[in-house]
Amino acid sequence: MQAAISQAHKDEITVEWQGRVPSDLDPNNSMDRTRIELKSMLIKQRVLVYPNQSGAILIHKPGFGENKEGYKFKYQTLAERVQQNLGAAILMGNQEVDYHNYHETHLGDLKAVIDYALSNAKKICGRNNPALYLMGFSAGASSVAGVAHLYPQVDRILLMGPTVAYGLDHETRAGIEQFTGKVFLAAGEHDRYKGLGIQVYRALTQAKEIEKVIVPDCDHYFRGATNDMIYSNAPFWAFTENTRVLSPENGIRLVKK
């Protein structure tokens, strides 16, 4: 977790965090004791760090089951674009952890990466108190919305095709309801998980403003050349003042043939 970050193109870092033990487990019960031991073990996850000297860090959390690189390395291509034009970037995965159910880890893993980024901000982006940009896709978007209120540096978040995995748990809903910043939300016209996305949208009760775009001829995964370029432009739409409209104009293909 304390590995040095070079100013190379990217670095792969291990972030560690403590597993969470459910409060209903009884340490006096032999079966529960075993579960407590397993659930309290340190959890390790690998993240990709794309450093620069911008003074800003974007963290991207993907959909349920996705790795940090993305399909055909699409998220790596996105991170390179962000690194060159917006800020440092950190890519993480969104996979289940041994001995835990998803609801026990999907907020903790993101918080661990955010805490790592803030603790190492000077090495990552050249500034101790960086601008912090949180972007999530699918179930990763609900994780972003669920933890954003914990970080005063976060005044806006970007949710791409937001959904929930295994339902919207109480902790995540409570977190979403406490976020008071601005929300940028984009979803496909033909997103088959739109019903799950509505759960996230309705929980954003305290958001200062929600800027929502329904992308025509687009599915949940933003497939196709036009939608791919829209995804590549989304961070600039949300986190700069230069891109007022989310469109494919001047975007790039993230999925390489």
C-alpha positions as a Markdown table, in Angstrom:
| # | Residue | x | y | z |
|---|---|---|---|---|
| 1 | Met | 0.0 | 0.0 | 0.0 |
| 2 | Gln | 2.9 | 2.3 | 0.5 |
| 3 | Ala | 4.6 | 1.5 | -2.8 |
| 4 | Ala | 6.2 | 4.5 | -4.4 |
| 5 | Ile | 4.5 | 6.0 | -7.5 |
| 6 | Ser | 6.7 | 6.9 | -10.4 |
| 7 | Gln | 5.9 | 9.5 | -13.0 |
| 8 | Ala | 5.7 | 6.8 | -15.6 |
| 9 | His | 2.7 | 6.1 | -17.8 |
| 10 | Lys | 1.0 | 4.0 | -15.1 |
| 11 | Asp | 1.8 | 2.0 | -12.0 |
| 12 | Glu | 0.0 | -1.0 | -10.5 |
| 13 | Ile | -0.5 | -0.7 | -6.7 |
| 14 | Thr | -1.9 | -3.0 | -4.0 |
| 15 | Val | -4.4 | -1.3 | -1.7 |
| 16 | Glu | -5.3 | -3.1 | 1.5 |
| 17 | Trp | -8.3 | -2.7 | 3.8 |
| 18 | Gln | -9.9 | -4.4 | 6.7 |
| 19 | Gly | -12.8 | -6.7 | 6.0 |
| 20 | Arg | -16.0 | -5.9 | 7.8 |
| 21 | Val | -17.6 | -8.3 | 10.3 |
| 22 | Pro | -21.4 | -8.3 | 10.4 |
| 23 | Ser | -22.7 | -7.2 | 13.8 |
| 24 | Asp | -25.0 | -10.2 | 14.1 |
| 25 | Leu | -22.1 | -12.7 | 14.4 |
| 26 | Asp | -21.6 | -14.1 | 17.9 |
| 27 | Pro | -17.9 | -14.6 | 18.9 |
| 28 | Asn | -19.0 | -17.2 | 21.5 |
| 29 | Asn | -20.4 | -19.4 | 18.7 |
| 30 | Ser | -17.8 | -21.7 | 17.2 |
| 31 | Met | -19.2 | -21.4 | 13.7 |
| 32 | Asp | -19.5 | -17.6 | 13.9 |
| 33 | Arg | -15.9 | -17.4 | 15.3 |
| 34 | Thr | -14.7 | -19.0 | 12.1 |
| 35 | Arg | -16.7 | -16.6 | 10.0 |
| 36 | Ile | -15.4 | -13.6 | 12.0 |
| 37 | Glu | -11.8 | -14.7 | 11.4 |
| 38 | Leu | -12.4 | -15.0 | 7.7 |
| 39 | Lys | -14.3 | -11.8 | 7.3 |
| 40 | Ser | -11.8 | -9.7 | 9.4 |
| 41 | Met | -8.8 | -10.7 | 7.2 |
| 42 | Leu | -7.1 | -7.9 | 5.3 |
| 43 | Ile | -8.5 | -7.6 | 1.8 |
| 44 | Lys | -6.1 | -6.7 | -1.0 |
| 45 | Gln | -7.0 | -5.2 | -4.3 |
| 46 | Arg | -4.8 | -4.1 | -7.2 |
| 47 | Val | -5.4 | -0.7 | -8.8 |
| 48 | Leu | -3.9 | 1.1 | -11.7 |
| 49 | Val | -2.6 | 4.6 | -11.1 |
| 50 | Tyr | -2.0 | 7.1 | -13.9 |
| 51 | Pro | -0.1 | 10.0 | -12.3 |
| 52 | Asn | 0.5 | 13.5 | -13.5 |
| 53 | Gln | 1.0 | 17.0 | -12.0 |
| 54 | Ser | -2.6 | 18.3 | -12.5 |
| 55 | Gly | -3.7 | 18.6 | -8.9 |
| 56 | Ala | -6.7 | 16.5 | -9.6 |
| 57 | Ile | -7.5 | 12.8 | -9.3 |
| 58 | Leu | -10.3 | 10.8 | -11.0 |
| 59 | Ile | -11.3 | 7.4 | -9.6 |
| 60 | His | -13.3 | 5.1 | -11.8 |
| 61 | Lys | -15.2 | 2.1 | -10.5 |
| 62 | Pro | -16.7 | -0.2 | -13.1 |
| 63 | Gly | -19.7 | -2.5 | -13.1 |
| 64 | Phe | -20.3 | -5.6 | -11.0 |
| 65 | Gly | -17.8 | -8.4 | -11.9 |
| 66 | Glu | -15.6 | -6.2 | -14.1 |
| 67 | Asn | -11.9 | -5.9 | -13.7 |
| 68 | Lys | -10.1 | -2.6 | -13.6 |
| 69 | Glu | -8.9 | -2.7 | -17.2 |
| 70 | Gly | -12.3 | -3.2 | -18.7 |
| 71 | Tyr | -13.5 | -5.0 | -21.8 |
| 72 | Lys | -10.7 | -4.8 | -24.4 |
| 73 | Phe | -8.9 | -2.4 | -22.1 |
| 74 | Lys | -11.5 | 0.3 | -22.6 |
| 75 | Tyr | -11.0 | 1.7 | -19.1 |
| 76 | Gln | -7.3 | 1.9 | -19.6 |
| 77 | Thr | -7.8 | 3.9 | -22.7 |
| 78 | Leu | -10.2 | 6.2 | -20.8 |
| 79 | Ala | -7.6 | 6.6 | -18.0 |
| 80 | Glu | -4.9 | 7.6 | -20.6 |
| 81 | Arg | -7.3 | 10.2 | -22.0 |
| 82 | Val | -8.0 | 11.6 | -18.6 |
| 83 | Gln | -4.3 | 11.6 | -17.6 |
| 84 | Gln | -3.4 | 13.6 | -20.7 |
| 85 | Asn | -6.3 | 16.1 | -20.6 |
| 86 | Leu | -7.9 | 16.3 | -17.1 |
| 87 | Gly | -6.2 | 14.8 | -14.1 |
| 88 | Ala | -4.5 | 11.8 | -12.7 |
| 89 | Ala | -6.6 | 8.6 | -12.9 |
| 90 | Ile | -7.0 | 5.5 | -10.8 |
| 91 | Leu | -8.7 | 2.4 | -12.0 |
| 92 | Met | -10.1 | -0.3 | -9.7 |
| 93 | Gly | -12.1 | -3.4 | -10.2 |
| 94 | Asn | -15.6 | -4.4 | -8.9 |
| 95 | Gln | -15.4 | -8.1 | -8.0 |
| 96 | Glu | -16.7 | -10.2 | -5.2 |
| 97 | Val | -14.3 | -10.9 | -2.3 |
| 98 | Asp | -13.9 | -14.3 | -0.8 |
| 99 | Tyr | -15.9 | -14.9 | 2.4 |
| 100 | His | -17.9 | -11.8 | 1.9 |
| 101 | Asn | -21.2 | -11.0 | 0.2 |
| 102 | Tyr | -21.2 | -8.0 | -2.2 |
| 103 | His | -23.0 | -5.6 | 0.1 |
| 104 | Glu | -20.2 | -6.1 | 2.7 |
| 105 | Thr | -17.5 | -4.9 | 0.4 |
| 106 | His | -18.7 | -2.7 | -2.5 |
| 107 | Leu | -18.5 | 0.5 | -0.5 |
| 108 | Gly | -15.4 | -0.5 | 1.5 |
| 109 | Asp | -13.3 | -1.2 | -1.5 |
| 110 | Leu | -14.0 | 2.2 | -3.0 |
| 111 | Lys | -13.4 | 4.0 | 0.3 |
| 112 | Ala | -10.1 | 2.2 | 0.6 |
| 113 | Val | -9.0 | 3.4 | -2.9 |
| 114 | Ile | -10.2 | 7.0 | -2.2 |
| 115 | Asp | -8.3 | 7.1 | 1.2 |
| 116 | Tyr | -5.2 | 5.7 | -0.6 |
| 117 | Ala | -5.5 | 8.4 | -3.2 |
| 118 | Leu | -5.9 | 11.2 | -0.7 |
| 119 | Ser | -3.0 | 9.9 | 1.4 |
| 120 | Asn | -0.7 | 9.7 | -1.6 |
| 121 | Ala | -2.1 | 12.7 | -3.5 |
| 122 | Lys | 1.2 | 14.6 | -3.7 |
| 123 | Lys | 2.9 | 11.6 | -5.5 |
| 124 | Ile | -0.1 | 10.9 | -7.7 |
| 125 | Cys | -1.1 | 14.4 | -8.9 |
| 126 | Gly | 1.4 | 16.9 | -7.4 |
| 127 | Arg | -0.9 | 18.4 | -4.8 |
| 128 | Asn | -1.6 | 17.4 | -1.2 |
| 129 | Asn | -5.3 | 18.6 | -1.4 |
| 130 | Pro | -6.4 | 17.5 | -4.8 |
| 131 | Ala | -9.7 | 18.0 | -6.6 |
| 132 | Leu | -11.4 | 14.6 | -6.3 |
| 133 | Tyr | -13.5 | 13.3 | -9.1 |
| 134 | Leu | -15.6 | 10.1 | -8.6 |
| 135 | Met | -17.0 | 8.2 | -11.7 |
| 136 | Gly | -18.8 | 4.9 | -11.7 |
| 137 | Phe | -20.4 | 2.7 | -14.2 |
| 138 | Ser | -23.4 | 0.4 | -13.5 |
| 139 | Ala | -23.1 | -1.1 | -10.0 |
| 140 | Gly | -20.0 | 1.0 | -9.6 |
| 141 | Ala | -22.1 | 4.1 | -10.0 |
| 142 | Ser | -24.2 | 3.2 | -6.9 |
| 143 | Ser | -21.0 | 2.7 | -4.9 |
| 144 | Val | -19.8 | 6.1 | -5.9 |
| 145 | Ala | -23.1 | 7.7 | -5.0 |
| 146 | Gly | -23.1 | 5.8 | -1.7 |
| 147 | Val | -19.7 | 7.1 | -0.4 |
| 148 | Ala | -19.4 | 10.5 | -2.0 |
| 149 | His | -21.0 | 12.3 | 1.0 |
| 150 | Leu | -18.1 | 11.1 | 3.2 |
| 151 | Tyr | -15.6 | 13.3 | 1.3 |
| 152 | Pro | -15.9 | 17.1 | 1.5 |
| 153 | Gln | -13.6 | 17.3 | -1.6 |
| 154 | Val | -16.3 | 15.8 | -3.7 |
| 155 | Asp | -18.8 | 18.3 | -4.9 |
| 156 | Arg | -19.9 | 16.5 | -8.0 |
| 157 | Ile | -20.1 | 12.9 | -9.1 |
| 158 | Leu | -20.5 | 11.1 | -12.5 |
| 159 | Leu | -22.9 | 8.1 | -12.7 |
| 160 | Met | -22.9 | 6.2 | -16.0 |
| 161 | Gly | -25.8 | 3.7 | -16.4 |
| 162 | Pro | -26.3 | 3.4 | -12.7 |
| 163 | Thr | -27.7 | 0.2 | -11.3 |
| 164 | Val | -27.5 | -1.8 | -8.1 |
| 165 | Ala | -26.3 | -5.4 | -7.5 |
| 166 | Tyr | -28.4 | -7.6 | -5.4 |
| 167 | Gly | -30.7 | -4.8 | -4.5 |
| 168 | Leu | -30.1 | -1.4 | -2.9 |
| 169 | Asp | -28.9 | -2.1 | 0.6 |
| 170 | His | -29.7 | 0.2 | 3.5 |
| 171 | Glu | -26.2 | 1.5 | 3.9 |
| 172 | Thr | -25.9 | 2.5 | 0.3 |
| 173 | Arg | -29.3 | 4.1 | 0.1 |
| 174 | Ala | -28.5 | 6.1 | 3.3 |
| 175 | Gly | -25.3 | 7.3 | 1.8 |
| 176 | Ile | -26.9 | 8.3 | -1.5 |
| 177 | Glu | -29.5 | 10.2 | 0.4 |
| 178 | Gln | -26.8 | 12.3 | 2.1 |
| 179 | Phe | -25.0 | 13.5 | -0.9 |
| 180 | Thr | -25.6 | 17.2 | -1.4 |
| 181 | Gly | -23.4 | 18.0 | -4.4 |
| 182 | Lys | -24.2 | 18.0 | -8.1 |
| 183 | Val | -24.9 | 14.7 | -10.0 |
| 184 | Phe | -24.1 | 14.1 | -13.6 |
| 185 | Leu | -26.0 | 11.0 | -14.8 |
| 186 | Ala | -26.0 | 9.4 | -18.2 |
| 187 | Ala | -27.9 | 6.3 | -19.2 |
| 188 | Gly | -28.8 | 4.5 | -22.5 |
| 189 | Glu | -32.3 | 4.8 | -24.0 |
| 190 | His | -32.4 | 1.0 | -24.3 |
| 191 | Asp | -30.8 | 0.2 | -20.9 |
| 192 | Arg | -32.3 | -3.0 | -19.8 |
| 193 | Tyr | -31.5 | -2.3 | -16.2 |
| 194 | Lys | -33.2 | 1.1 | -16.1 |
| 195 | Gly | -35.5 | -0.1 | -13.3 |
| 196 | Leu | -32.5 | -0.6 | -11.1 |
| 197 | Gly | -31.1 | 2.7 | -12.1 |
| 198 | Ile | -34.3 | 4.4 | -11.0 |
| 199 | Gln | -33.7 | 3.2 | -7.4 |
| 200 | Val | -30.4 | 5.1 | -7.4 |
| 201 | Tyr | -32.0 | 8.2 | -9.0 |
| 202 | Arg | -34.9 | 8.3 | -6.5 |
| 203 | Ala | -32.5 | 8.1 | -3.6 |
| 204 | Leu | -30.6 | 11.3 | -4.6 |
| 205 | Thr | -33.0 | 13.3 | -2.6 |
| 206 | Gln | -30.5 | 15.9 | -1.2 |
| 207 | Ala | -28.5 | 16.4 | -4.4 |
| 208 | Lys | -28.1 | 20.1 | -5.2 |
| 209 | Glu | -28.7 | 19.5 | -8.9 |
| 210 | Ile | -29.0 | 16.4 | -11.2 |
| 211 | Glu | -28.0 | 16.8 | -14.8 |
| 212 | Lys | -29.4 | 13.8 | -16.6 |
| 213 | Val | -28.9 | 12.7 | -20.2 |
| 214 | Ile | -30.7 | 9.8 | -21.9 |
| 215 | Val | -28.4 | 8.7 | -24.7 |
| 216 | Pro | -30.4 | 7.7 | -27.8 |
| 217 | Asp | -29.8 | 4.3 | -29.5 |
| 218 | Cys | -27.7 | 3.2 | -26.6 |
| 219 | Asp | -27.8 | 0.1 | -24.4 |
| 220 | His | -26.6 | -0.3 | -20.8 |
| 221 | Tyr | -23.0 | -0.9 | -21.8 |
| 222 | Phe | -22.6 | 2.1 | -24.1 |
| 223 | Arg | -21.8 | -0.2 | -27.0 |
| 224 | Gly | -21.2 | 1.0 | -30.5 |
| 225 | Ala | -18.8 | 3.6 | -31.8 |
| 226 | Thr | -20.9 | 6.7 | -31.0 |
| 227 | Asn | -21.7 | 5.6 | -27.5 |
| 228 | Asp | -18.1 | 4.6 | -26.9 |
| 229 | Met | -17.1 | 8.1 | -27.8 |
| 230 | Ile | -19.8 | 9.6 | -25.5 |
| 231 | Tyr | -18.4 | 7.5 | -22.6 |
| 232 | Ser | -14.9 | 8.9 | -23.4 |
| 233 | Asn | -16.2 | 12.4 | -23.1 |
| 234 | Ala | -18.2 | 11.9 | -20.0 |
| 235 | Pro | -15.5 | 12.9 | -17.5 |
| 236 | Phe | -15.0 | 16.3 | -19.3 |
| 237 | Trp | -18.8 | 16.9 | -19.3 |
| 238 | Ala | -18.9 | 16.4 | -15.5 |
| 239 | Phe | -15.7 | 17.7 | -14.2 |
| 240 | Thr | -14.8 | 20.7 | -16.4 |
| 241 | Glu | -16.6 | 23.8 | -17.4 |
| 242 | Asn | -15.6 | 23.5 | -21.1 |
| 243 | Thr | -18.0 | 20.7 | -22.1 |
| 244 | Arg | -21.6 | 21.7 | -21.6 |
| 245 | Val | -23.2 | 19.0 | -23.6 |
| 246 | Leu | -22.5 | 15.3 | -23.5 |
| 247 | Ser | -21.9 | 14.1 | -27.1 |
| 248 | Pro | -19.5 | 12.0 | -29.2 |
| 249 | Glu | -17.9 | 15.1 | -30.7 |
| 250 | Asn | -14.1 | 15.0 | -30.4 |
| 251 | Gly | -14.4 | 11.7 | -28.4 |
| 252 | Ile | -12.3 | 8.6 | -29.0 |
| 253 | Arg | -13.0 | 4.9 | -29.3 |
| 254 | Leu | -12.3 | 3.2 | -26.0 |
| 255 | Val | -12.9 | -0.4 | -27.3 |
| 256 | Lys | -10.1 | -1.2 | -29.7 |
| 257 | Lys | -10.9 | -3.6 | -32.5 |
